[in-house]
């Protein structure tokens, strides 16, 4: 799924941490970072803030209920 304009980064990572399955960030190079890993969270944040404009991010979640959680977060924010 593609997500845009994450304003509440802490809230986003809380939702990711509550997910049961894998949640991955797909980089522009096609690499996948496990967002449930704190190290990967820090790396992804560093990469996100190292560029001027990020129109969207691609997130892959392995469980349907996790996708629903992420969608609900994006709708509420």
matplotlib code that plots the C-alpha trace (Angstrom):
import matplotlib.pyplot as plt

x = [0.0, 1.2, 1.0, 1.4, 1.9, 2.7, 2.5, 2.4, 5.5, 5.4, 1.7, 2.6, 5.3, 3.0, 0.5, 3.3, 4.5, 1.0, 0.8, 1.0, 2.8, 5.6, 5.4, 8.0, 9.0, 9.9, 12.8, 13.2, 15.8, 13.4, 14.9, 12.5, 13.1, 11.3, 9.5, 8.9, 12.7, 13.7, 17.0, 15.1, 12.7, 15.7, 17.3, 14.0, 13.5, 17.0, 16.4, 13.1, 14.4, 17.6, 15.6, 13.6, 10.3, 8.8, 5.5, 4.7, 6.1, 5.3, 4.4, 3.8, 2.0, 1.7, -1.6, -5.0, -5.8, -2.5, -3.4, -6.7, -4.9, -2.6, -5.4, -7.5, -4.5, -4.0, -7.8, -7.8, -4.8]
y = [0.0, 3.5, 6.0, 9.8, 12.6, 10.9, 13.7, 11.7, 9.5, 8.3, 7.3, 5.5, 3.4, 2.6, 1.2, -0.7, -2.1, -3.4, -5.3, -9.1, -9.9, -8.3, -4.7, -3.6, -0.3, -0.8, 1.5, 3.2, 0.6, -2.2, -3.2, -4.1, -2.8, -4.6, -1.7, -3.7, -3.5, -0.4, -0.3, -0.3, 2.4, 4.7, 3.9, 4.5, 7.8, 8.9, 8.1, 9.8, 13.1, 13.1, 14.1, 17.2, 15.8, 12.4, 12.2, 8.7, 5.5, 2.0, -0.3, -4.0, -5.8, -9.5, -9.8, -8.5, -7.1, -5.2, -3.6, -2.6, -1.0, 0.9, 2.1, 3.2, 5.1, 7.0, 7.8, 9.2, 11.4]
z = [0.0, -0.6, 2.2, 2.2, 4.5, 7.8, 10.3, 13.5, 13.1, 16.7, 16.3, 13.0, 14.7, 17.6, 15.1, 13.3, 16.7, 17.4, 14.2, 14.5, 11.2, 9.2, 8.2, 5.7, 4.1, 0.4, -0.5, -3.9, -4.7, -3.9, -0.6, 2.2, 5.8, 8.6, 10.3, 13.5, 14.1, 16.1, 14.2, 10.9, 12.2, 12.9, 9.6, 7.7, 9.5, 8.7, 5.0, 5.0, 6.4, 4.2, 1.1, 0.5, -0.7, -0.2, -2.0, -0.8, 0.8, 0.0, 3.0, 2.8, 5.6, 5.7, 7.7, 6.6, 10.1, 10.1, 6.8, 8.3, 11.3, 9.1, 6.9, 9.9, 11.2, 7.9, 7.7, 11.3, 10.8]

ax = plt.figure().add_subplot(projection="3d")
ax.plot(x, y, z, "-o")
ax.set_aspect("equal")
plt.show()
